[in-house]
Amino acid sequence: MKRTRAWRRMQARKCRGDNTVRPLEFKPEKNWKLMYTRAAKLYRAHQLGMSYPIRTTRQLLDQE
Protein backbone atom coordinates (compact mmCIF):
# COMPACT_ATOMS: atom_id res chain seq x y z
CA MET A 1 0.00 0.00 0.00
CA LYS A 2 1.29 3.42 -0.92
CA ARG A 3 1.36 5.73 2.09
CA THR A 4 0.74 9.17 0.75
CA ARG A 5 0.11 12.45 2.51
CA ALA A 6 -3.63 11.82 2.23
CA TRP A 7 -3.22 8.47 3.98
CA ARG A 8 -1.21 10.07 6.80
CA ARG A 9 -3.81 12.80 7.26
CA MET A 10 -6.61 10.22 7.37
CA GLN A 11 -4.72 8.21 9.99
CA ALA A 12 -4.15 11.33 12.07
CA ARG A 13 -7.86 12.13 11.98
CA LYS A 14 -8.84 8.54 12.69
CA CYS A 15 -6.43 8.09 15.59
CA ARG A 16 -6.91 11.46 17.21
CA GLY A 17 -8.69 9.95 20.19
CA ASP A 18 -11.48 12.44 20.66
CA ASN A 19 -14.51 11.77 18.54
CA THR A 20 -16.28 14.97 19.48
CA VAL A 21 -16.95 17.66 16.95
CA ARG A 22 -14.85 20.67 17.80
CA PRO A 23 -16.74 23.95 17.93
CA LEU A 24 -15.45 26.85 15.87
CA GLU A 25 -12.88 28.66 17.91
CA PHE A 26 -12.96 32.42 18.21
CA LYS A 27 -10.79 34.08 15.60
CA PRO A 28 -9.76 37.64 16.37
CA GLU A 29 -10.14 40.37 13.81
CA LYS A 30 -7.38 40.72 11.29
CA ASN A 31 -4.66 43.21 11.88
CA TRP A 32 -5.26 45.93 9.30
CA LYS A 33 -1.50 46.35 8.78
CA LEU A 34 -1.25 42.72 7.63
CA MET A 35 -4.01 43.04 5.04
CA TYR A 36 -2.16 43.79 1.84
CA THR A 37 -4.52 45.32 -0.69
CA ARG A 38 -6.95 48.19 -0.37
CA ALA A 39 -9.66 45.99 -1.87
CA ALA A 40 -9.22 43.45 0.92
CA LYS A 41 -9.45 46.20 3.53
CA LEU A 42 -12.60 47.65 1.96
CA TYR A 43 -14.20 44.20 1.76
CA ARG A 44 -13.42 43.43 5.41
CA ALA A 45 -14.66 46.83 6.55
CA HIS A 46 -17.91 46.21 4.69
CA GLN A 47 -18.27 42.83 6.44
CA LEU A 48 -17.76 44.48 9.83
CA GLY A 49 -20.16 47.31 9.02
CA MET A 50 -17.61 50.06 9.45
CA SER A 51 -16.34 52.79 7.19
CA TYR A 52 -12.88 52.58 5.70
CA PRO A 53 -10.63 54.47 5.50
CA ILE A 54 -11.23 55.66 9.03
CA ARG A 55 -11.55 59.44 9.02
CA THR A 56 -11.27 61.79 11.95
CA THR A 57 -13.97 64.30 12.75
CA ARG A 58 -11.71 67.07 11.46
CA GLN A 59 -11.29 65.32 8.11
CA LEU A 60 -15.05 64.89 7.79
CA LEU A 61 -15.64 68.57 8.53
CA ASP A 62 -12.97 69.66 6.04
CA GLN A 63 -14.55 67.50 3.35
CA GLU A 64 -17.86 69.37 3.60
C-alpha positions, 0 to 999 in steps of 0.5 A: 500500500502506498502511504501518501500524505492523504493516507497520513492525514486520514490516519491522524484524523482517525487516531486522534482519540477524541470523537467529538466535533470541535466547535469553531474557535474564536478568531480575532479580527485581522490586523489591518496592517497585515491586510495587503490590498486596499480591496481586501481592507474595503471588503473586510470593513464592509463585512464588519459594518464600518467605514474605511478608510477611518476618518477623523472628525476634522477630516469629515468637517474639512470635506464638507 
